[in-house]
């Protein structure tokens, strides 16, 4: 697997103190992956009582990470 981070993703991960290893773990081990707009998908996983959402596009074996953020699990139906 190849992980490519957009400039926006790099900025937001740093701003939100989210480690790239955690993002890559979620992409490889999601609780669920849902379709999003603009041919994107969202990988979600509960981590320490928070829901990490990773917005990405996948082509072949390359994941292009758009952004990632933590939120409350019940905001998205859990």
C-alpha positions as semicolon CSV with decimal commas, in nm:
position;residue;x (nm);y (nm);z (nm)
1;X;0,000;0,000;0,000
2;X;0,112;0,351;-0,081
3;X;-0,010;0,650;0,121
4;X;-0,004;0,997;-0,034
5;X;-0,104;1,299;0,172
6;X;-0,241;1,616;0,018
7;X;-0,104;1,946;0,139
8;X;-0,440;2,004;0,307
9;X;-0,417;1,668;0,488
10;X;-0,064;1,740;0,610
11;X;-0,176;2,076;0,745
12;X;-0,491;1,942;0,915
13;X;-0,318;1,640;1,068
14;X;-0,058;1,865;1,223
15;X;-0,324;2,114;1,340
16;X;-0,534;1,833;1,492
17;X;-0,237;1,637;1,635
18;X;-0,326;1,321;1,443
19;X;-0,038;1,085;1,372
20;X;0,005;0,951;1,018
21;X;0,056;0,600;1,157
22;X;-0,291;0,620;1,312
23;X;-0,442;0,737;0,983
24;X;-0,275;0,450;0,798
25;X;-0,391;0,202;1,062
26;X;-0,751;0,317;1,017
27;X;-0,723;0,286;0,638
28;X;-0,595;-0,070;0,674
29;X;-0,831;-0,168;0,960
30;X;-1,151;0,037;0,939
31;X;-1,465;-0,043;1,135
32;X;-1,654;0,072;0,826
33;X;-1,590;0,245;0,492
34;X;-1,864;0,463;0,348
35;X;-1,902;0,632;0,013
36;X;-1,870;1,009;0,000
37;X;-1,897;1,273;-0,268
38;X;-1,641;1,351;-0,538
39;X;-1,549;0,981;-0,574
40;X;-1,413;0,979;-0,219
41;X;-1,461;0,737;0,067
42;X;-1,448;0,772;0,443
43;X;-1,282;0,510;0,662
44;X;-1,402;0,520;1,022
45;X;-1,273;0,357;1,339
46;X;-1,335;0,407;1,710
47;X;-1,012;0,494;1,889
48;X;-1,020;0,560;2,264
49;X;-1,393;0,646;2,263
50;X;-1,355;0,887;1,971
51;X;-1,441;0,827;1,607
52;X;-1,157;0,893;1,365
53;X;-1,282;0,966;1,014
54;X;-1,031;0,956;0,726
55;X;-1,143;1,098;0,393
56;X;-0,954;0,943;0,102
57;X;-0,950;0,836;-0,261
58;X;-0,810;0,500;-0,365
59;X;-0,664;0,408;-0,700
60;X;-0,512;0,064;-0,736
61;X;-0,288;0,029;-0,430
62;X;-0,254;0,403;-0,356
63;X;-0,449;0,584;-0,088
64;X;-0,468;0,961;-0,134
65;X;-0,554;1,110;0,205
66;X;-0,765;1,425;0,183
67;X;-0,821;1,492;0,554
68;X;-0,882;1,322;0,889
69;X;-1,057;1,428;1,206
70;X;-1,189;1,300;1,537
71;X;-1,553;1,340;1,627
72;X;-1,809;1,195;1,868
73;X;-1,923;0,847;1,765
74;X;-2,292;0,919;1,813
75;X;-2,274;1,207;1,566
76;X;-2,249;0,943;1,292
77;X;-2,495;0,689;1,425
78;X;-2,291;0,482;1,669
